[in-house]
């Protein structure tokens, strides 16, 4: 199933909206305004590269760790830079990102650090 802005917003409640929390492999079709945002931030922020690398025909496939790393690297955790809070995509980011432990990320990116720690 591919989620859309309309299908997610139809489930909105008065308090928490955890239906925006997507699991790895789940998909979301970006709206025209979200694609315009993506074009605007492309080449400026790592979140844009992440979305483009994980999108086919306007459909983004969730990768929680990579998403969280990019949003953290852009300095806007838990949101994407310059994206309206009214978009479903921003809600997906907000509810789906996880805090990335700095050392865990270093160990992943530089396996020699993990071996030295043992």
Buried (B, 14 or more C-beta within 10 A) or exposed (E): EEBBBEBBBEEEEEEEBEBBBBEEEBBBBBBEBBBEBBEEBEEEBBBBBBBEEBBEEBBBBBBBBBBBBBBBBBEBBBBBBBBEEEBBBBBBBBBBBBEBEEEEBEBBEEEEEEEEEE
